C-alpha cells in the first residue's frame, strides 16, 4: 500500500485566469494498492463515491488503460482535508492522487510532463492540476492537448490566509456567470496584472500585489455569488493584507499577509463572528514547493 500526499491549490491568483496557480500546505491523503475489485473508504467521514465513478479511481483507471495494463481493482482510502467545491482544488487533488498512485504502482512509466498533460485533459484546465502535482507557483498554457508550463519555487515568509465559506460553489455554476466576450481594454488590463503578480511575488515587491490581483475577467461576476465576499476583502485590507483575491472559482477568499502581521487571523476571525459568519473557516497557510509526493518511499 502506498500513501500519497496531495496539496490544496489556489488558482487564477486574481488576474491569471486559467493560467496561474500555486500549491499550499493543506493536504489530502490517499492510500492505494492493487486489489481484486473496487474497495473505497473515506477515513474522515466525507461522503465520496465508492464505485468506479470515484475520481481517484477513475484517474488511476485511465492511466492503466493508456499504459496497456489491466486493472482488476484498487483499495483506496481517502482523507479529505481539502473541502469540496470551495475553490481549493479538491477535484484536482483527486485526479493527481489517482494518476500519481497508478504511476507508482506500475513502476513509474510516465514522467512529469506526461502527468501534467493527462491531468489537464481530465480536468479541462491546468491551473489547479499542475501546481497540485508540481508544487510552487505554476504558469501554464493548455492548448487542448499539451501543457506548456513553468514551475517556480517560492521561498517567502508571507502567509496565505484563506477564508472558507460554509457553502459550496460548483465550478460549472461559477463559469456560467462569466461573459462570453470581453473588451480589448479588459484583456490588456488582465494581461498586465497577471504578469505583474508572479514577478512581484518572486522579487519581493509585495506592495504591487494589490494591483496585481485586480481582475476584470471573472472576479467581479463570481463575487456576486458570494454573500459577504466584498466585505471580507475590505476587512482583510483594513487589517494590512497585501492582496486579497478569489481562490479558483470560489467561494474561498485568499489574502496574502506579512509574516509579522501575527494577529491577522485572530482579528479576521473576530470580524467574521461579529458578522454572524461563525461557520466560515479561517486557515493560515504557506506555499508548498514539493507538490504531490509518495510518503512511504
CORRA-V557744 format. One record per helix or strand. SS is the DSSP state (helix for helix, strand for strand). FROM is the first residue (numbers start at 1). LEN is the number of residues. Records with the same first field share a line. If there is no record, write none. Layout:
# CORRA-V557744
SS = FROM-LEN + FROM-LEN
This chain:
# CORRA-V557744
strand = 2-10 + 20-15 + 37-6 + 73-7 + 137-6 + 147-6 + 159-6 + 243-4 + 253-5 + 281-5 + 287-1 + 293-2
helix = 55-12 + 90-16 + 112-12 + 129-6 + 171-6 + 184-20 + 206-7 + 219-7 + 229-10 + 264-11
